[in-house]
Amino acid sequence: MRAALAAFLALTVVSPAVAADCPQERAIYGDEAGLYRLTFQPVDAETSAATHRFSVTAKDSAVTLDGYVMTTEPVARPQGMLFYNCPEGDATGADLAACTVWQDILYGTAGGRIVALPAQGEGALAELLLPGLAPSLQASSAWGKGKLTIAPPDVLALKGCAS
């Protein structure tokens, strides 16, 4: 039993050195039970209003949530947004409101402190905090039979780095 627990922990805990070696735009996060996965993808900083792009998937579900992070003004904070089934092309404000499933500041942890999401090219955070993610998803169009049915935690830990 002890050996199995040690093997599980070795696969699910990423050392600080690995986090520093993985740029934030390639970081992969998940929950302890392995039900949810959040994967960052690079963005072209010269052509995109978003500072980060990510997707969220759930085990045993075909649902993919598209995520973006934009810096708020006048106080610079990483505003995270998750969308489900948004229309392609030109969308109205009402269209975007209907397909938005979560929106809040995307926090992380580093050295035991709550910190802002680092820029592309900087080392990945050990954990992400998406405040109120579960109740937002449960109240969204992404929730229900044939969609998402298990509430995710608000905290996701670094699990790996995409190549």
NORNORKA-V195952 format. One record per residue. N is the residue number from 1. PSI is psi in radians with two decimals (NA if undefined). OMEGA is omega in whole degrees, -180 to 180 (NA if undefined). BURIAL is + if it has 24 or more other ideal C-beta (glycine too) atoms within 12 Angstrom, else -. Layout:
N | PSI | OMEGA | BURIAL
N | PSI | OMEGA | BURIAL
//
This chain:
1 | -0.78 | 179 | -
2 | -0.73 | 180 | -
3 | -0.70 | 179 | -
4 | -0.72 | 178 | -
5 | -0.77 | 179 | -
6 | -0.72 | 179 | -
7 | -0.74 | 178 | -
8 | -0.83 | -180 | -
9 | -0.65 | 179 | -
10 | -0.56 | -180 | -
11 | -0.39 | -173 | -
12 | -0.18 | 180 | -
13 | 2.21 | 180 | -
14 | 2.26 | -177 | +
15 | 2.73 | 177 | -
16 | -0.58 | 179 | -
17 | -0.72 | 178 | -
18 | -0.73 | 179 | -
19 | -0.75 | -180 | +
20 | -0.56 | -180 | -
21 | -0.24 | -179 | -
22 | 2.07 | 176 | +
23 | 2.58 | -176 | +
24 | -0.63 | -177 | +
25 | -0.03 | 176 | +
26 | 0.07 | -176 | +
27 | 2.51 | 178 | +
28 | 2.22 | -178 | +
29 | 2.74 | 177 | +
30 | 2.98 | 177 | +
31 | 2.95 | -177 | +
32 | -0.59 | -177 | -
33 | -0.12 | -179 | -
34 | 0.41 | -178 | -
35 | -0.55 | -178 | -
36 | 2.54 | 179 | +
37 | 2.27 | 177 | +
38 | 2.13 | -176 | +
39 | 2.15 | 176 | +
40 | 2.61 | 174 | +
41 | 2.59 | 179 | +
42 | 2.66 | 172 | -
43 | 2.70 | 175 | -
44 | 1.84 | -175 | -
45 | -0.41 | -179 | -
46 | -0.43 | -176 | -
47 | -0.13 | -176 | -
48 | 2.44 | 174 | -
49 | -0.35 | -180 | -
50 | 2.52 | 175 | +
51 | -0.42 | 180 | +
52 | 2.72 | 174 | +
53 | 2.50 | 179 | +
54 | 2.89 | 175 | +
55 | 2.66 | 178 | +
56 | 2.26 | 177 | +
57 | 2.76 | 179 | +
58 | 2.51 | 178 | +
59 | 2.47 | 178 | -
60 | 0.53 | 177 | -
61 | 2.51 | 177 | +
62 | -0.02 | -178 | -
63 | 2.30 | 171 | +
64 | 2.21 | 177 | +
65 | 2.32 | 179 | +
66 | 2.24 | -177 | +
67 | 2.59 | 177 | +
68 | 2.66 | 174 | +
69 | 2.28 | 177 | +
70 | 2.60 | 179 | -
71 | 2.26 | 179 | -
72 | 2.82 | 175 | -
73 | 2.67 | 4 | -
74 | -0.27 | 177 | -
75 | 2.10 | -176 | -
76 | 1.94 | 176 | -
77 | 2.57 | 179 | -
78 | 1.76 | -180 | +
79 | 1.96 | 179 | +
80 | 2.55 | 179 | +
81 | 2.38 | 176 | +
82 | 2.37 | -178 | +
83 | 2.63 | 176 | +
84 | 2.17 | 172 | +
85 | 0.76 | 178 | -
86 | 2.61 | 178 | +
87 | 2.60 | 177 | -
88 | 2.70 | 175 | -
89 | -2.61 | -179 | -
90 | 2.22 | 179 | -
91 | 2.49 | 177 | -
92 | 2.93 | 175 | -
93 | -0.64 | 178 | -
94 | -0.68 | 177 | -
95 | -0.81 | -179 | -
96 | -0.69 | 178 | -
97 | -0.66 | -178 | -
98 | -0.51 | -178 | -
99 | 0.03 | 177 | +
100 | 2.16 | -178 | +
101 | -0.29 | 177 | +
102 | 2.48 | 176 | +
103 | 2.17 | 179 | +
104 | 3.06 | 175 | +
105 | 2.33 | 179 | +
106 | 1.93 | -179 | +
107 | 2.95 | 174 | +
108 | 3.08 | 176 | +
109 | 2.53 | 176 | +
110 | 2.20 | 179 | +
111 | 0.56 | 179 | -
112 | 0.16 | -179 | -
113 | 2.67 | 174 | -
114 | 2.24 | -176 | -
115 | 2.92 | 176 | +
116 | 2.75 | 178 | +
117 | 2.25 | -180 | +
118 | 2.79 | 178 | +
119 | 2.84 | 174 | -
120 | 2.48 | 180 | +
121 | -0.32 | 177 | -
122 | 2.78 | -179 | +
123 | 2.51 | -178 | +
124 | 2.63 | 176 | +
125 | 2.66 | 179 | +
126 | -0.60 | -180 | +
127 | 2.69 | 172 | +
128 | 2.56 | 176 | +
129 | 2.03 | 178 | +
130 | 1.53 | -173 | +
131 | 2.28 | 175 | -
132 | 0.36 | -178 | +
133 | -0.85 | -176 | +
134 | -0.92 | -179 | +
135 | -0.55 | 177 | -
136 | -0.77 | 178 | +
137 | -0.72 | -179 | +
138 | -0.44 | 180 | -
139 | 0.11 | -174 | -
140 | 3.04 | 177 | +
141 | -0.16 | 179 | +
142 | -0.03 | -175 | +
143 | 2.43 | 173 | +
144 | -3.06 | -177 | -
145 | 2.24 | -179 | -
146 | 0.06 | 180 | -
147 | -2.47 | 177 | -
148 | 2.39 | -179 | +
149 | -0.04 | 178 | -
150 | 2.19 | -178 | -
151 | 2.28 | 178 | -
152 | 2.76 | 173 | +
153 | 2.85 | 177 | +
154 | -0.31 | -178 | +
155 | 2.23 | 177 | +
156 | 2.37 | -177 | +
157 | 2.61 | 177 | +
158 | 2.19 | -178 | +
159 | -0.40 | -178 | +
160 | -2.98 | -176 | +
161 | 2.18 | 179 | +
162 | 2.56 | -180 | -
163 | NA | NA | -
//
